[in-house]
Amino acid sequence: MISNLLTLSLVALLPALAAADCTTFTPDTQDGQAVYTTPGRTIAISDGQTCAGPKECWYGSPPTVNVSSYNIYDIMVGGLITDNRTISISGSQDTLNSLYTLITKATNLTFIPSVTTNETDGFGFGVQANSSGYVGFTPTHNCVKGTVSGCSSQEFPNDGTVLEACSPKTVQNNDKCTTPGGYDCVAGTVSWVATDRETANETHCTPCALERQASAGAVKGTDIALVMAVAGAVVAFMV
């Protein structure tokens, strides 16, 4: 009977042991600060372009000065862009959520699972003749790096593993970005990305297409927030 009770007790403990996670995250710091910013991956927010000349080309919103110096092309720049939190380890969603929570407790950095920005209007770029490229949006991430310890499950990294976790940095809506539901926008920079002609020819603006879909849905009376949410999910999948 005692043997059976002992066996049952051990079996009862197994779920608890399997659910155990890491207990400590020790962040690296510079000048006493654990959180630092870094650029994310640049996303094309225009189709690729090649300026054939002989003048320089202007893409996007028309210039306000020296208009006669350019061949002006009113192309779509912007669209729906989704940015996500990241962590430098793979695992189940429960495991990753636990690690994000642990890092937040140690650093006070909140990890936003996903945020959609609609970068639109007001962007214009002058490009030299015989050059190619596209307009890109580079999101800004808040990141921390540090070491985990007290890990007691195979689901979690070994003690002493160094992790880096990042979250989209957000800013309040302004005249160049909006978000579904009025939430803050993804912080970042919009710039011209120079490429070779072949790369430009193969570059297409997925966010632009999603913006057109959202706009078409609004015209037809579709719930715009729902359309944008679905579009954001598609962008998140594609990027």
N, C-alpha and C positions, 0 to 999 in steps of 0.2 A: 504493500500500500504506500509506504514512504517513497519507494522508488517511482511509483506511478505519479505521486504528487509532485516529486522533483521534476519528472519529465514534463508534466503539464505546466509547471512553473516556468521552465526554460522555454517551452513553446510560446507561452504567453508573453515572454520578454522579446521574442524575435521581432515582432512588428515595431516595437519601440527602438530596438537596436538599428533596424533598417531605416527608421525615420530620422535617426540622429544626423546632425549636420555639423558644420564648423562653428566654433564658439567665438573665435577672435579674428579680426582683420586689423593688421597693423599697417597704416598708410605710410608711404614715403612722403617726406615733406621737403619743401624748399622755402627758406625764409619763413618757416612756421606755417606754410600753407600746403594743404594736401591736394586741393583742387586746382587744376590747370586747364587751359583751353587749347584745343588743337583742331585743325580743319578736318572735315570729313571728306568723303569721296565726291568729286564734282559731278553734277548731273546736268546733262544738256537741256537747256530750256529754250532752244531754238533749233530749227533744222540747220544742218551744215550749209555754209555759204562759201562761194569763191568769187572774189572781186576781179572781174575781167578787165577793168580799166576802161579808158585811159585815166580817168579820174580816180581819186579815192572813193570808196563806197561808204555809205552810211546805212546801218541796219537798225531797225527798231523805230522808236519814236523820232520824228524829224528833228534835225538840229535847229537851234535857235539863232546861231551865228554862222557866217561863212557858208551859207546854204549853197551858193553857186560853185563851191569847191568840190562838191560831192555828187556822185550818182546816188540818189536816195531810194532806198528799198524799204517799204513799210511791211516788215515781216512780223509775225507773231513771236513775242518773247514772253515767257512766263508759263503759268499753268500750275496744276496741282502737284505738289511735291510732298511726299511723306518721309519723315526721318524717324529712326528708331534707336532705342538704347542698345548697347552692345556690351559684350563681356568676352574676354579672351579665353574662353573655355567652352566646351560643348557639354551638353547634358540634358536631362528632362526639364520641362518647364518648371516643375516644382523645385528642382535643384537650383536652377538659375534664379528663380524668385527668392529662394532662401538666401542665396549669396548676395543678391541685390539688397535685400533687407539688412543683412549683416553689415554690408559696406555703408549703407545709409546711416546706420546707428553709429558707426565709427567716424563718419566724415560730415554728416548732415547734408550730403548731396542727394537730392531726390532724383530717382531715375524714371524719366517719362517713357512709358512703353512705346508710344507712338504719337506723333503730332503731324498734322497736315497743314502746310502753308500754301496759299495761292499767290505766287509771285506774279504780279501783273503790272503793266503800264509804266511809262516813264523811263524806260531803259533805252539808251541809244549808244551806238559804238561806231567810231570812224575806223576804217580798215584800209590799209595800203593796197594799191592796185597789184594784181597778180599774187595775192595772198589768200589763204583759206582758213576757215575755222568755224566756231559756233559760239553762242552765248552760253555760259555755264553758271550754275548756282552751286556754291561750295558752302555747305552748312558748317556752323561752328559747334563743337562739342565741348561740354564740361567733362573732364576725365579725372580719375584717380588711379593710382597704382599702389599696390601694397602686397603684403604676405598674409596668407591664411594659416591658422593653426587650430588645434583642438578638433580636427576632423576625424570622425569615427565611423564613416560609412564608405563603401565602395562607390556610392553615387557621387561622392564629393572628392575634391582634389586631395592629394597628400599634404600633410603638414609641411610648411615651408614653400608651398607653391606660390609663385608671384602672379597676381592677376591684375589686369587693367580693365576697368569698366568705364563706359562713357554714356552720357545722356545728351540728347539735343538741348542746346542752349536756346532759350526763348526770349523774345522781345515783344513789347506791346504792339498791337496792330498799328500800322502807319498807312500813308497814302500809297504805298507800293506793295503791300501785302494784306491779305485777309485770311481768316480761317473759318471753317464751319463752326457755327455756334458762337463766334466772337471770341474764341480762345486766343492766347498769345501765338505769335508767329515763330517760326524757326529763325534764329539769328544766322546770318551768313553774308556772303559777298556774291555779287553778280559781276562777272567780268567776261571779256572776250578771251577765248581759248584758241590760240593759233595751232593749226594742224597742217598736214599735207593735204593736197586736193582729194586724194583717195579716201582719207579718213573723213573729210568733210562730206563727201558724197554719200558715205555710209552712215552719217549721223542724223538721227531723226528725233524730234522732240516728243517723247511720250507724254510728258506733263501737258503740252499744248493740246494734244488730242483729247486728253481727259477733261481739260477745261472746256473744249468745244462740246463734249458730250454733256457736261454739267449745264452749260449755257442752253443747249438745245432742250434739255429736260425742264429747265426753268420756264422756257418759252411755252412749252406744252402743258405747263401747270404741274409738273412733277415736283415732289418735295425736294428742293435743292439741297438741303442738308443730307438727305439720304443719298442722292446722286453723288455728292462730293465725298461722302464717307465710303461708298463703294469704290469710287475712283481712287481714293487714297489707298484703299486696301490693295488695289491692282498695282499701283506704283510701288508700294512697299514690297509686293511680291517680285516685281520686275527689277528693282534696284537692289 
